[in-house]
């Protein structure tokens, strides 16, 4: 599959990014209330799954009634979902929004999904059997180092962009190179390049202590809303949860309680700890992007975002 269709019209769409629990969704809805032409496009790798509602903090029915949302509830949780599928769905949604004279506000924290949309990455396909064989080889003593040397021989450019210790990257580069018959490096300059984009990128990131507290408060609130019952019900459905869906933060830990007998309190504490670590990785991902214009966390966030939406500098 080639690149998805490029959105038509002027550069006028906005992407709101930041770590989990930073307040992106509430801020996006606040903008949609002020600017009716805004349509919200979720950029979250787990919100695509139907039934995974509480743990992913999807917009509530009341919130969905206030704003028009896209890319929620695309597939059954028993299905695998890929960045290529998301990229195609997002491109279609943005083009549809433009053709109706509206504007897209992308909102989410899945960095790779975001880059696939705003930079129109040429995303390679997947070769599951080949990937499984490479993973098995990487799991052997010295396996990743041997695979890295193999990668150096078939795609030295891709090898130079990673290290022998990066098992995931080495396996993926070899999977694509061997599966597609073309070097992994030929699919683009990699995620370290930040070319001009038709999207205005805006970021939000609270103080670390504030974010840590918000993460715990939110997760315990999700538990109060019935997250454990949601996970139990999804796991008991025909087909259960796919490998991808099972890795969702909160779901993974509660599944360890339901299936492996991990004490519930321990599972909750682990989910909070892992979510905090995930938020740090998100922050590290986004802060490398020089195109992102960061909101002042101590200021009026809705007013700042509206200003950027309207083409004004923060503080104007």
Secondary structure, DSSP 8 states (H G I E B T S, - for coil): --------SSS-EEEEE--TTSSHHHHHHHHHHH-TTEEEEE--TTTTEET--TTTT---HHHHHHS-EESSS-EETTS---HHHHHHHHHHHHHHHHHTT-EEEEEE--HHHHHHHHS--------HHHHHHHHHHHTSTTHHHHHHHHHHHH-HHHHHTS-TT-HHHHHHHHHHHHHHSS-GGGG-S-TT-----SEEEEE----HHHHHHHHHHHHHHHHHTTHHHHHHHHHTSTT---HHHHTSTTHHHHHHHHHH---HHHHHHHHHHHHHHHHHHHHHHHHT-TT-EE--TTS-HHHHHHHHHTT--TT-
